[in-house]
Amino acid sequence: MALQQYSSALTHFFNQQTHHRGQVHAGLTGLGKPSLSLDLIYFVRSEGRQWM
């Protein structure tokens, strides 16, 4: 079993999410489809919420 620092594992988790998000964007672009705005700020605004 490999042990890893929590901060290192958390950094890897977020980097992996970014990687997959880029793959989805590239796939949609390759198919000629518009990509969605996945940024948190756009989600918050679309829900009519205040930021923090």
mmCIF file of the N, C-alpha and C atoms, coordinates in Angstrom:
data_MODEL
# 
_entry.id   MODEL 
# 
loop_
_atom_site.group_PDB 
_atom_site.id 
_atom_site.type_symbol 
_atom_site.label_atom_id 
_atom_site.label_alt_id 
_atom_site.label_comp_id 
_atom_site.label_asym_id 
_atom_site.label_entity_id 
_atom_site.label_seq_id 
_atom_site.pdbx_PDB_ins_code 
_atom_site.Cartn_x 
_atom_site.Cartn_y 
_atom_site.Cartn_z 
_atom_site.occupancy 
_atom_site.B_iso_or_equiv 
_atom_site.pdbx_formal_charge 
_atom_site.auth_seq_id 
_atom_site.auth_comp_id 
_atom_site.auth_asym_id 
_atom_site.auth_atom_id 
_atom_site.pdbx_PDB_model_num 
ATOM 1   N N  . MET A 1 1  ? 0.848   -1.177 0.000   1.00 0.00 ? 1  MET A N  1 
ATOM 2   C CA . MET A 1 1  ? 0.000   0.000  0.000   1.00 0.00 ? 1  MET A CA 1 
ATOM 3   C C  . MET A 1 1  ? 0.896   1.244  0.000   1.00 0.00 ? 1  MET A C  1 
ATOM 4   N N  . ALA A 1 2  ? 0.633   2.137  -0.918  1.00 0.00 ? 2  ALA A N  1 
ATOM 5   C CA . ALA A 1 2  ? 1.429   3.366  -1.010  1.00 0.00 ? 2  ALA A CA 1 
ATOM 6   C C  . ALA A 1 2  ? 0.821   4.449  -0.133  1.00 0.00 ? 2  ALA A C  1 
ATOM 7   N N  . LEU A 1 3  ? 1.662   5.120  0.604   1.00 0.00 ? 3  LEU A N  1 
ATOM 8   C CA . LEU A 1 3  ? 1.205   6.227  1.436   1.00 0.00 ? 3  LEU A CA 1 
ATOM 9   C C  . LEU A 1 3  ? 1.586   7.537  0.768   1.00 0.00 ? 3  LEU A C  1 
ATOM 10  N N  . GLN A 1 4  ? 0.714   8.488  0.865   1.00 0.00 ? 4  GLN A N  1 
ATOM 11  C CA . GLN A 1 4  ? 0.935   9.779  0.221   1.00 0.00 ? 4  GLN A CA 1 
ATOM 12  C C  . GLN A 1 4  ? 0.427   10.876 1.138   1.00 0.00 ? 4  GLN A C  1 
ATOM 13  N N  . GLN A 1 5  ? 1.084   12.017 1.122   1.00 0.00 ? 5  GLN A N  1 
ATOM 14  C CA . GLN A 1 5  ? 0.611   13.130 1.924   1.00 0.00 ? 5  GLN A CA 1 
ATOM 15  C C  . GLN A 1 5  ? -0.758  13.569 1.414   1.00 0.00 ? 5  GLN A C  1 
ATOM 16  N N  . TYR A 1 6  ? -1.591  13.999 2.340   1.00 0.00 ? 6  TYR A N  1 
ATOM 17  C CA . TYR A 1 6  ? -2.943  14.435 1.998   1.00 0.00 ? 6  TYR A CA 1 
ATOM 18  C C  . TYR A 1 6  ? -2.915  15.565 0.978   1.00 0.00 ? 6  TYR A C  1 
ATOM 19  N N  . SER A 1 7  ? -2.040  16.543 1.169   1.00 0.00 ? 7  SER A N  1 
ATOM 20  C CA . SER A 1 7  ? -1.990  17.690 0.256   1.00 0.00 ? 7  SER A CA 1 
ATOM 21  C C  . SER A 1 7  ? -1.593  17.254 -1.153  1.00 0.00 ? 7  SER A C  1 
ATOM 22  N N  . SER A 1 8  ? -0.694  16.314 -1.247  1.00 0.00 ? 8  SER A N  1 
ATOM 23  C CA . SER A 1 8  ? -0.264  15.806 -2.548  1.00 0.00 ? 8  SER A CA 1 
ATOM 24  C C  . SER A 1 8  ? -1.407  15.058 -3.239  1.00 0.00 ? 8  SER A C  1 
ATOM 25  N N  . ALA A 1 9  ? -2.136  14.257 -2.491  1.00 0.00 ? 9  ALA A N  1 
ATOM 26  C CA . ALA A 1 9  ? -3.267  13.519 -3.050  1.00 0.00 ? 9  ALA A CA 1 
ATOM 27  C C  . ALA A 1 9  ? -4.373  14.474 -3.489  1.00 0.00 ? 9  ALA A C  1 
ATOM 28  N N  . LEU A 1 10 ? -4.622  15.505 -2.706  1.00 0.00 ? 10 LEU A N  1 
ATOM 29  C CA . LEU A 1 10 ? -5.651  16.485 -3.041  1.00 0.00 ? 10 LEU A CA 1 
ATOM 30  C C  . LEU A 1 10 ? -5.269  17.260 -4.305  1.00 0.00 ? 10 LEU A C  1 
ATOM 31  N N  . THR A 1 11 ? -4.010  17.620 -4.423  1.00 0.00 ? 11 THR A N  1 
ATOM 32  C CA . THR A 1 11 ? -3.529  18.303 -5.627  1.00 0.00 ? 11 THR A CA 1 
ATOM 33  C C  . THR A 1 11 ? -3.718  17.418 -6.849  1.00 0.00 ? 11 THR A C  1 
ATOM 34  N N  . HIS A 1 12 ? -3.379  16.148 -6.719  1.00 0.00 ? 12 HIS A N  1 
ATOM 35  C CA . HIS A 1 12 ? -3.558  15.206 -7.824  1.00 0.00 ? 12 HIS A CA 1 
ATOM 36  C C  . HIS A 1 12 ? -5.031  15.099 -8.212  1.00 0.00 ? 12 HIS A C  1 
ATOM 37  N N  . PHE A 1 13 ? -5.906  15.045 -7.244  1.00 0.00 ? 13 PHE A N  1 
ATOM 38  C CA . PHE A 1 13 ? -7.346  14.942 -7.493  1.00 0.00 ? 13 PHE A CA 1 
ATOM 39  C C  . PHE A 1 13 ? -7.834  16.112 -8.340  1.00 0.00 ? 13 PHE A C  1 
ATOM 40  N N  . PHE A 1 14 ? -7.472  17.335 -7.971  1.00 0.00 ? 14 PHE A N  1 
ATOM 41  C CA . PHE A 1 14 ? -7.920  18.509 -8.722  1.00 0.00 ? 14 PHE A CA 1 
ATOM 42  C C  . PHE A 1 14 ? -7.271  18.582 -10.101 1.00 0.00 ? 14 PHE A C  1 
ATOM 43  N N  . ASN A 1 15 ? -6.001  18.201 -10.200 1.00 0.00 ? 15 ASN A N  1 
ATOM 44  C CA . ASN A 1 15 ? -5.355  18.179 -11.513 1.00 0.00 ? 15 ASN A CA 1 
ATOM 45  C C  . ASN A 1 15 ? -6.018  17.162 -12.429 1.00 0.00 ? 15 ASN A C  1 
ATOM 46  N N  . GLN A 1 16 ? -6.411  16.027 -11.884 1.00 0.00 ? 16 GLN A N  1 
ATOM 47  C CA . GLN A 1 16 ? -7.071  14.988 -12.674 1.00 0.00 ? 16 GLN A CA 1 
ATOM 48  C C  . GLN A 1 16 ? -8.427  15.481 -13.169 1.00 0.00 ? 16 GLN A C  1 
ATOM 49  N N  . GLN A 1 17 ? -9.167  16.212 -12.327 1.00 0.00 ? 17 GLN A N  1 
ATOM 50  C CA . GLN A 1 17 ? -10.449 16.785 -12.748 1.00 0.00 ? 17 GLN A CA 1 
ATOM 51  C C  . GLN A 1 17 ? -10.248 17.748 -13.907 1.00 0.00 ? 17 GLN A C  1 
ATOM 52  N N  . THR A 1 18 ? -9.225  18.576 -13.817 1.00 0.00 ? 18 THR A N  1 
ATOM 53  C CA . THR A 1 18 ? -8.936  19.541 -14.876 1.00 0.00 ? 18 THR A CA 1 
ATOM 54  C C  . THR A 1 18 ? -8.600  18.819 -16.174 1.00 0.00 ? 18 THR A C  1 
ATOM 55  N N  . HIS A 1 19 ? -7.852  17.748 -16.071 1.00 0.00 ? 19 HIS A N  1 
ATOM 56  C CA . HIS A 1 19 ? -7.485  16.958 -17.248 1.00 0.00 ? 19 HIS A CA 1 
ATOM 57  C C  . HIS A 1 19 ? -8.732  16.407 -17.934 1.00 0.00 ? 19 HIS A C  1 
ATOM 58  N N  . HIS A 1 20 ? -9.630  15.815 -17.173 1.00 0.00 ? 20 HIS A N  1 
ATOM 59  C CA . HIS A 1 20 ? -10.841 15.233 -17.760 1.00 0.00 ? 20 HIS A CA 1 
ATOM 60  C C  . HIS A 1 20 ? -11.763 16.304 -18.321 1.00 0.00 ? 20 HIS A C  1 
ATOM 61  N N  . ARG A 1 21 ? -11.812 17.439 -17.670 1.00 0.00 ? 21 ARG A N  1 
ATOM 62  C CA . ARG A 1 21 ? -12.609 18.553 -18.179 1.00 0.00 ? 21 ARG A CA 1 
ATOM 63  C C  . ARG A 1 21 ? -12.077 18.992 -19.546 1.00 0.00 ? 21 ARG A C  1 
ATOM 64  N N  . GLY A 1 22 ? -10.773 19.038 -19.687 1.00 0.00 ? 22 GLY A N  1 
ATOM 65  C CA . GLY A 1 22 ? -10.158 19.377 -20.970 1.00 0.00 ? 22 GLY A CA 1 
ATOM 66  C C  . GLY A 1 22 ? -10.463 18.339 -22.038 1.00 0.00 ? 22 GLY A C  1 
ATOM 67  N N  . GLN A 1 23 ? -10.492 17.070 -21.651 1.00 0.00 ? 23 GLN A N  1 
ATOM 68  C CA . GLN A 1 23 ? -10.825 16.013 -22.604 1.00 0.00 ? 23 GLN A CA 1 
ATOM 69  C C  . GLN A 1 23 ? -12.260 16.171 -23.117 1.00 0.00 ? 23 GLN A C  1 
ATOM 70  N N  . VAL A 1 24 ? -13.187 16.480 -22.226 1.00 0.00 ? 24 VAL A N  1 
ATOM 71  C CA . VAL A 1 24 ? -14.583 16.672 -22.621 1.00 0.00 ? 24 VAL A CA 1 
ATOM 72  C C  . VAL A 1 24 ? -14.697 17.866 -23.562 1.00 0.00 ? 24 VAL A C  1 
ATOM 73  N N  . HIS A 1 25 ? -14.023 18.958 -23.218 1.00 0.00 ? 25 HIS A N  1 
ATOM 74  C CA . HIS A 1 25 ? -14.055 20.152 -24.061 1.00 0.00 ? 25 HIS A CA 1 
ATOM 75  C C  . HIS A 1 25 ? -13.500 19.842 -25.451 1.00 0.00 ? 25 HIS A C  1 
ATOM 76  N N  . ALA A 1 26 ? -12.387 19.140 -25.512 1.00 0.00 ? 26 ALA A N  1 
ATOM 77  C CA . ALA A 1 26 ? -11.781 18.784 -26.797 1.00 0.00 ? 26 ALA A CA 1 
ATOM 78  C C  . ALA A 1 26 ? -12.704 17.875 -27.602 1.00 0.00 ? 26 ALA A C  1 
ATOM 79  N N  . GLY A 1 27 ? -13.358 16.940 -26.938 1.00 0.00 ? 27 GLY A N  1 
ATOM 80  C CA . GLY A 1 27 ? -14.290 16.049 -27.624 1.00 0.00 ? 27 GLY A CA 1 
ATOM 81  C C  . GLY A 1 27 ? -15.474 16.793 -28.211 1.00 0.00 ? 27 GLY A C  1 
ATOM 82  N N  . LEU A 1 28 ? -16.054 17.702 -27.434 1.00 0.00 ? 28 LEU A N  1 
ATOM 83  C CA . LEU A 1 28 ? -17.182 18.494 -27.930 1.00 0.00 ? 28 LEU A CA 1 
ATOM 84  C C  . LEU A 1 28 ? -16.760 19.381 -29.097 1.00 0.00 ? 28 LEU A C  1 
ATOM 85  N N  . THR A 1 29 ? -15.602 20.002 -28.975 1.00 0.00 ? 29 THR A N  1 
ATOM 86  C CA . THR A 1 29 ? -15.099 20.856 -30.047 1.00 0.00 ? 29 THR A CA 1 
ATOM 87  C C  . THR A 1 29 ? -14.856 20.032 -31.312 1.00 0.00 ? 29 THR A C  1 
ATOM 88  N N  . GLY A 1 30 ? -14.297 18.847 -31.154 1.00 0.00 ? 30 GLY A N  1 
ATOM 89  C CA . GLY A 1 30 ? -14.046 17.962 -32.288 1.00 0.00 ? 30 GLY A CA 1 
ATOM 90  C C  . GLY A 1 30 ? -15.316 17.527 -32.991 1.00 0.00 ? 30 GLY A C  1 
ATOM 91  N N  . LEU A 1 31 ? -16.408 17.449 -32.250 1.00 0.00 ? 31 LEU A N  1 
ATOM 92  C CA . LEU A 1 31 ? -17.700 17.074 -32.830 1.00 0.00 ? 31 LEU A CA 1 
ATOM 93  C C  . LEU A 1 31 ? -18.468 18.279 -33.359 1.00 0.00 ? 31 LEU A C  1 
ATOM 94  N N  . GLY A 1 32 ? -17.869 19.460 -33.216 1.00 0.00 ? 32 GLY A N  1 
ATOM 95  C CA . GLY A 1 32 ? -18.527 20.673 -33.689 1.00 0.00 ? 32 GLY A CA 1 
ATOM 96  C C  . GLY A 1 32 ? -19.640 21.150 -32.782 1.00 0.00 ? 32 GLY A C  1 
ATOM 97  N N  . LYS A 1 33 ? -19.645 20.689 -31.557 1.00 0.00 ? 33 LYS A N  1 
ATOM 98  C CA . LYS A 1 33 ? -20.674 21.084 -30.586 1.00 0.00 ? 33 LYS A CA 1 
ATOM 99  C C  . LYS A 1 33 ? -20.153 22.224 -29.718 1.00 0.00 ? 33 LYS A C  1 
ATOM 100 N N  . PRO A 1 34 ? -21.056 23.092 -29.280 1.00 0.00 ? 34 PRO A N  1 
ATOM 101 C CA . PRO A 1 34 ? -20.609 24.156 -28.370 1.00 0.00 ? 34 PRO A CA 1 
ATOM 102 C C  . PRO A 1 34 ? -20.287 23.566 -26.997 1.00 0.00 ? 34 PRO A C  1 
ATOM 103 N N  . SER A 1 35 ? -19.255 24.085 -26.387 1.00 0.00 ? 35 SER A N  1 
ATOM 104 C CA . SER A 1 35 ? -18.926 23.607 -25.044 1.00 0.00 ? 35 SER A CA 1 
ATOM 105 C C  . SER A 1 35 ? -19.717 24.403 -24.018 1.00 0.00 ? 35 SER A C  1 
ATOM 106 N N  . LEU A 1 36 ? -19.933 23.801 -22.899 1.00 0.00 ? 36 LEU A N  1 
ATOM 107 C CA . LEU A 1 36 ? -20.675 24.444 -21.826 1.00 0.00 ? 36 LEU A CA 1 
ATOM 108 C C  . LEU A 1 36 ? -19.735 25.263 -20.962 1.00 0.00 ? 36 LEU A C  1 
ATOM 109 N N  . SER A 1 37 ? -20.279 26.246 -20.311 1.00 0.00 ? 37 SER A N  1 
ATOM 110 C CA . SER A 1 37 ? -19.515 27.025 -19.347 1.00 0.00 ? 37 SER A CA 1 
ATOM 111 C C  . SER A 1 37 ? -19.578 26.282 -18.020 1.00 0.00 ? 37 SER A C  1 
ATOM 112 N N  . LEU A 1 38 ? -18.478 25.679 -17.627 1.00 0.00 ? 38 LEU A N  1 
ATOM 113 C CA . LEU A 1 38 ? -18.463 24.856 -16.425 1.00 0.00 ? 38 LEU A CA 1 
ATOM 114 C C  . LEU A 1 38 ? -17.845 25.558 -15.228 1.00 0.00 ? 38 LEU A C  1 
ATOM 115 N N  . ASP A 1 39 ? -17.446 26.808 -15.393 1.00 0.00 ? 39 ASP A N  1 
ATOM 116 C CA . ASP A 1 39 ? -16.837 27.534 -14.285 1.00 0.00 ? 39 ASP A CA 1 
ATOM 117 C C  . ASP A 1 39 ? -17.858 27.788 -13.186 1.00 0.00 ? 39 ASP A C  1 
ATOM 118 N N  . LEU A 1 40 ? -17.427 27.689 -11.953 1.00 0.00 ? 40 LEU A N  1 
ATOM 119 C CA . LEU A 1 40 ? -18.307 27.856 -10.798 1.00 0.00 ? 40 LEU A CA 1 
ATOM 120 C C  . LEU A 1 40 ? -19.023 29.195 -10.817 1.00 0.00 ? 40 LEU A C  1 
ATOM 121 N N  . ILE A 1 41 ? -18.327 30.259 -11.211 1.00 0.00 ? 41 ILE A N  1 
ATOM 122 C CA . ILE A 1 41 ? -18.935 31.584 -11.182 1.00 0.00 ? 41 ILE A CA 1 
ATOM 123 C C  . ILE A 1 41 ? -20.142 31.650 -12.117 1.00 0.00 ? 41 ILE A C  1 
ATOM 124 N N  . TYR A 1 42 ? -20.079 30.975 -13.268 1.00 0.00 ? 42 TYR A N  1 
ATOM 125 C CA . TYR A 1 42 ? -21.215 30.968 -14.189 1.00 0.00 ? 42 TYR A CA 1 
ATOM 126 C C  . TYR A 1 42 ? -22.374 30.164 -13.616 1.00 0.00 ? 42 TYR A C  1 
ATOM 127 N N  . PHE A 1 43 ? -22.070 29.070 -12.935 1.00 0.00 ? 43 PHE A N  1 
ATOM 128 C CA . PHE A 1 43 ? -23.116 28.276 -12.298 1.00 0.00 ? 43 PHE A CA 1 
ATOM 129 C C  . PHE A 1 43 ? -23.821 29.084 -11.221 1.00 0.00 ? 43 PHE A C  1 
ATOM 130 N N  . VAL A 1 44 ? -23.047 29.760 -10.395 1.00 0.00 ? 44 VAL A N  1 
ATOM 131 C CA . VAL A 1 44 ? -23.616 30.567 -9.311  1.00 0.00 ? 44 VAL A CA 1 
ATOM 132 C C  . VAL A 1 44 ? -24.515 31.653 -9.893  1.00 0.00 ? 44 VAL A C  1 
ATOM 133 N N  . ARG A 1 45 ? -24.044 32.322 -10.937 1.00 0.00 ? 45 ARG A N  1 
ATOM 134 C CA . ARG A 1 45 ? -24.843 33.379 -11.564 1.00 0.00 ? 45 ARG A CA 1 
ATOM 135 C C  . ARG A 1 45 ? -26.120 32.821 -12.180 1.00 0.00 ? 45 ARG A C  1 
ATOM 136 N N  . SER A 1 46 ? -26.047 31.666 -12.831 1.00 0.00 ? 46 SER A N  1 
ATOM 137 C CA . SER A 1 46 ? -27.235 31.094 -13.469 1.00 0.00 ? 46 SER A CA 1 
ATOM 138 C C  . SER A 1 46 ? -28.274 30.669 -12.440 1.00 0.00 ? 46 SER A C  1 
ATOM 139 N N  . GLU A 1 47 ? -27.829 30.370 -11.238 1.00 0.00 ? 47 GLU A N  1 
ATOM 140 C CA . GLU A 1 47 ? -28.743 29.993 -10.164 1.00 0.00 ? 47 GLU A CA 1 
ATOM 141 C C  . GLU A 1 47 ? -29.279 31.214 -9.424  1.00 0.00 ? 47 GLU A C  1 
ATOM 142 N N  . GLY A 1 48 ? -28.794 32.406 -9.795  1.00 0.00 ? 48 GLY A N  1 
ATOM 143 C CA . GLY A 1 48 ? -29.243 33.633 -9.152  1.00 0.00 ? 48 GLY A CA 1 
ATOM 144 C C  . GLY A 1 48 ? -28.708 33.816 -7.742  1.00 0.00 ? 48 GLY A C  1 
ATOM 145 N N  . ARG A 1 49 ? -27.594 33.188 -7.459  1.00 0.00 ? 49 ARG A N  1 
ATOM 146 C CA . ARG A 1 49 ? -27.006 33.268 -6.115  1.00 0.00 ? 49 ARG A CA 1 
ATOM 147 C C  . ARG A 1 49 ? -25.955 34.362 -6.042  1.00 0.00 ? 49 ARG A C  1 
ATOM 148 N N  . GLN A 1 50 ? -25.694 34.810 -4.851  1.00 0.00 ? 50 GLN A N  1 
ATOM 149 C CA . GLN A 1 50 ? -24.610 35.754 -4.604  1.00 0.00 ? 50 GLN A CA 1 
ATOM 150 C C  . GLN A 1 50 ? -23.324 34.953 -4.428  1.00 0.00 ? 50 GLN A C  1 
ATOM 151 N N  . TRP A 1 51 ? -22.223 35.505 -4.871  1.00 0.00 ? 51 TRP A N  1 
ATOM 152 C CA . TRP A 1 51 ? -20.930 34.841 -4.692  1.00 0.00 ? 51 TRP A CA 1 
ATOM 153 C C  . TRP A 1 51 ? -20.453 35.074 -3.274  1.00 0.00 ? 51 TRP A C  1 
ATOM 154 N N  . MET A 1 52 ? -20.350 34.022 -2.513  1.00 0.00 ? 52 MET A N  1 
ATOM 155 C CA . MET A 1 52 ? -19.935 34.027 -1.114  1.00 0.00 ? 52 MET A CA 1 
ATOM 156 C C  . MET A 1 52 ? -20.848 34.919 -0.359  1.00 0.00 ? 52 MET A C  1 
# 
